């Protein structure tokens, strides 16, 4: 009787305890990772609520150990793809069918720089003070006015043409023939326009053609080679006679200009795996950006440049 009463008591207790928990679940109970199949099978003899809590904690630990899903990852991937596509569109290349010749000319120019131009420029720096070198640079910049002024007019950049005309008049009259640059002061702020005939052809849609490295002159293309020829016709020192006098002026201008840039070529060469490719790519990218900037200043081509940028 005692055994039967004990069994009956345990049965009633189990019915009272299990029924509320079974009614709370609409379907079969799914065990969480780490949770026992049933509350009666808990090894430590814990209650069902304690076993369930342990299972949930174990699930949370496993979820924390797993890589967290970023809800914005898809958006970020799409934005990165758009940026990559934008850079791919802006990447400009140029044909290089005569690469062996260009590399040979590049090696020649490299030796000319280290063996001739750089030593002369360094000696020139030691002898001529910087203010005098700046005055010489201003003087030659002032002589380049005709080519810059004509290029601005051909590009329909009338604001730039007016700036160039004002600079030339002020620097020639009040700048001692161009030795000083009062037009570029903070008061007047008439800055020299970064423009040439090659950019003008680019604004009108003329392509580079292919890559050329000329001895002494360096990186170029058929379009920019025509530019150099055209600029020489508009450059007053080109008409100095005899020819060796003109060559002396040209050489002095190059040495004076190089005196401000010593170290730039060395930095590019040391940082690049292949200096030839780095200089070629840098040249075409710089020229492409220059043409794009000129289009944005042009009254005729500004809208086309804006539409290209939006696309």
C-alpha positions in Angstrom: 0.0 0.0 0.0 2.7 2.4 0.8 4.4 1.7 -2.5 1.1 2.1 -4.4 0.4 5.4 -2.5 3.9 6.6 -3.3 3.4 5.7 -7.0 0.0 7.4 -7.1 1.4 10.5 -5.4 4.3 10.7 -7.9 1.9 10.2 -10.8 -0.4 13.1 -9.7 2.7 15.3 -9.2 3.9 14.5 -12.7 0.5 15.3 -14.3 0.2 18.6 -12.4 3.8 19.6 -13.4 3.8 18.4 -17.1 0.4 19.5 -18.3 0.8 23.3 -18.0 4.2 23.1 -19.8 2.8 20.9 -22.6 -0.2 23.2 -23.1 2.1 26.2 -23.5 3.6 24.6 -26.7 1.5 24.4 -29.8 3.8 21.9 -31.5 6.6 19.5 -30.6 9.4 21.0 -28.7 12.6 21.7 -30.7 15.8 21.4 -28.7 18.3 24.2 -29.0 21.9 23.4 -29.6 23.4 22.0 -26.4 19.9 21.5 -24.8 18.9 18.0 -23.7 16.1 16.2 -25.6 13.8 16.5 -22.6 13.8 18.1 -19.2 13.8 14.6 -17.5 17.0 13.8 -19.3 19.0 16.7 -17.8 22.1 15.1 -16.4 22.5 17.4 -13.5 18.9 16.7 -12.3 17.9 20.3 -13.0 14.4 21.5 -13.6 13.1 22.0 -17.1 13.4 25.9 -16.9 17.0 25.7 -15.9 17.9 23.2 -18.7 16.1 25.5 -21.2 18.1 28.5 -20.0 21.4 26.6 -20.3 20.4 25.7 -23.8 19.7 29.2 -24.8 22.9 30.5 -23.3 24.8 27.8 -25.2 23.0 29.0 -28.4 24.0 32.6 -27.7 27.6 31.6 -27.2 27.7 29.7 -30.5 26.0 32.6 -32.3 28.5 35.0 -30.8 31.4 32.8 -32.0 30.1 32.7 -35.5 30.9 35.6 -37.9 28.3 38.3 -37.5 26.2 39.1 -40.5 26.4 42.8 -41.4 22.8 44.0 -42.4 24.4 46.7 -44.6 26.9 44.4 -46.3 25.0 44.2 -49.6 24.7 48.0 -49.7 28.4 48.3 -49.0 29.2 45.8 -51.8 27.1 47.7 -54.2 28.7 51.0 -53.3 32.2 49.5 -53.6 31.2 48.0 -57.0 30.0 51.5 -58.2 33.2 53.1 -57.0 35.2 50.4 -58.8 33.2 51.0 -62.0 33.7 54.7 -61.7 37.5 54.3 -61.4 37.5 51.8 -64.2 35.7 54.4 -66.4 38.1 57.1 -65.4 41.1 54.9 -66.2 42.7 56.2 -69.4 45.2 54.2 -71.4 47.2 54.9 -74.5 48.5 52.6 -77.2 52.3 51.9 -77.1 53.2 50.1 -80.4 56.8 51.4 -80.4 57.6 50.5 -76.8 61.2 49.3 -77.6 62.0 52.7 -79.1 60.3 54.5 -76.3 62.2 52.5 -73.6 65.4 53.3 -75.4 64.6 57.0 -75.4 63.5 56.8 -71.8 66.9 55.3 -70.9 68.7 58.0 -72.9 66.7 60.7 -71.1 67.4 59.1 -67.7 71.1 59.3 -68.3 70.9 62.8 -69.6 69.1 63.8 -66.4 71.6 62.2 -64.0 74.7 62.9 -66.0 74.0 66.4 -67.4 70.8 68.2 -66.3 70.8 67.4 -62.6 74.5 68.2 -61.9 74.2 71.5 -63.9 70.9 72.4 -62.0 72.5 71.6 -58.7 75.5 73.8 -59.5 73.1 76.5 -60.7 71.3 76.4 -57.4 74.5 77.0 -55.5 75.4 80.0 -57.6 72.1 81.7 -58.3 69.9 82.6 -55.3 66.3 81.5 -55.3 64.8 85.0 -55.8 66.8 85.4 -59.0 65.7 81.9 -60.2 62.1 82.8 -59.5 62.4 86.0 -61.4 63.8 84.1 -64.4 60.9 81.6 -64.2 58.4 84.5 -64.1 60.1 86.1 -67.2 59.8 82.9 -69.3 56.2 82.3 -68.1 55.4 85.9 -69.3 56.8 85.1 -72.7 54.5 82.1 -73.0 51.5 84.4 -72.9 50.7 84.2 -76.7 50.2 80.4 -76.7 48.1 80.4 -73.5 46.0 83.3 -74.6 45.2 81.8 -78.1 44.5 78.4 -76.5 41.9 80.0 -74.1 40.2 81.7 -77.0 40.1 78.5 -79.1 38.6 76.6 -76.1 35.9 79.3 -75.6 37.4 80.0 -72.2 37.0 83.8 -72.4 37.4 84.2 -68.6 40.8 82.5 -68.8 41.7 84.6 -71.9 40.9 87.8 -70.0 43.0 86.6 -67.0 45.9 85.9 -69.3 45.6 89.3 -71.0 45.4 91.1 -67.6 48.4 89.1 -66.3 50.5 89.9 -69.3 49.7 93.7 -69.2 50.3 94.0 -65.5 53.5 91.9 -65.3 55.0 93.5 -68.4 54.3 97.1 -67.2 54.6 96.9 -63.4 56.5 93.6 -63.2 59.7 94.9 -64.9 59.0 93.0 -68.1 57.8 89.9 -66.4 60.6 89.5 -63.8 58.0 90.0 -61.1 54.5 88.6 -60.8 52.3 91.3 -59.2 49.3 89.9 -61.1 49.5 86.7 -59.1 49.5 88.5 -55.7 46.7 88.0 -53.2 45.3 91.4 -54.1 44.8 90.8 -57.9 44.8 87.0 -57.9 45.3 86.6 -61.6 46.8 83.2 -61.9 48.5 81.7 -64.9 46.2 79.4 -66.9 47.4 75.8 -67.2 46.6 75.5 -70.9 48.3 74.6 -74.2 47.4 73.8 -77.8 47.4 70.1 -77.1 44.6 70.5 -74.5 42.8 72.6 -77.1 42.9 69.7 -79.6 41.8 67.3 -76.8 38.8 69.6 -76.0 37.7 69.4 -79.6 37.9 65.6 -79.4 41.2 64.8 -81.0 42.8 61.8 -79.4 46.4 61.2 -78.4 47.1 58.5 -81.0 50.0 56.5 -79.5 52.7 57.0 -76.9 56.0 58.5 -77.9 59.1 59.3 -75.8 61.2 62.0 -77.5 64.9 62.5 -76.6 65.3 65.4 -74.2 61.6 66.4 -74.5 60.3 63.2 -72.9 56.8 61.7 -72.9 54.5 62.8 -75.7 52.1 61.7 -78.4 51.4 62.8 -82.0 48.8 65.2 -80.7 51.1 66.8 -78.1 54.0 66.7 -80.6 52.0 69.0 -82.9 51.4 71.1 -79.8 55.0 71.5 -79.1 55.6 72.6 -82.6 52.7 75.1 -82.5 53.8 76.5 -79.2 57.3 77.1 -80.5 55.9 79.3 -83.3 54.1 81.4 -80.7 57.1 81.6 -78.4 59.1 84.8 -78.9 62.6 83.3 -78.1 62.1 80.9 -81.0 62.8 83.8 -83.4 66.2 84.7 -81.9 69.0 84.6 -84.4 71.4 82.9 -84.9 70.1 79.4 -83.9 72.7 78.7 -81.3 71.6 81.9 -79.4 68.1 80.5 -79.3 69.4 77.2 -78.2 71.3 78.9 -75.3 68.1 80.6 -74.2 66.2 77.3 -74.4 68.8 75.4 -72.5 68.9 78.1 -69.7 65.1 78.0 -69.4 65.2 74.2 -69.0 68.0 74.3 -66.3 66.2 77.1 -64.4 63.0 75.1 -64.4 64.7 71.9 -63.4 66.3 73.7 -60.4 62.9 73.8 -58.7 62.1 70.1 -59.4 65.2 68.3 -58.3 64.1 65.1 -56.5 60.7 64.6 -58.2 61.9 62.3 -60.9 64.0 60.3 -58.4 60.9 59.8 -56.1 58.9 58.5 -59.0 61.6 56.2 -60.2 62.3 54.7 -56.7 58.6 54.2 -55.9 57.7 52.4 -59.2 58.3 48.8 -60.0 58.6 49.7 -63.7 59.4 53.4 -64.0 58.7 53.4 -67.7 55.1 52.2 -67.2 54.6 54.5 -64.2 55.7 57.6 -66.2 53.6 56.6 -69.2 50.5 56.0 -67.2 51.0 59.1 -65.1 51.5 61.2 -68.3 48.3 60.0 -70.0 46.3 60.4 -66.8 47.6 63.9 -66.2 46.8 65.0 -69.8 43.3 63.4 -69.6 42.5 65.3 -66.4 43.8 68.5 -67.9 41.6 68.2 -70.9 38.6 67.4 -68.7 39.3 70.5 -66.6 39.6 72.7 -69.7 36.2 71.4 -70.9 34.6 72.4 -67.7 35.8 76.0 -68.2 34.7 76.2 -71.8 31.5 77.9 -72.7 31.0 75.5 -75.6 32.0 72.2 -74.1 31.0 72.7 -70.4 27.6 70.9 -70.8 29.2 67.9 -72.5 31.7 67.6 -69.8 29.0 67.7 -67.1 26.9 65.1 -68.9 30.0 62.8 -69.1 30.6 63.2 -65.4 27.0 62.4 -64.5 27.1 59.2 -66.6 
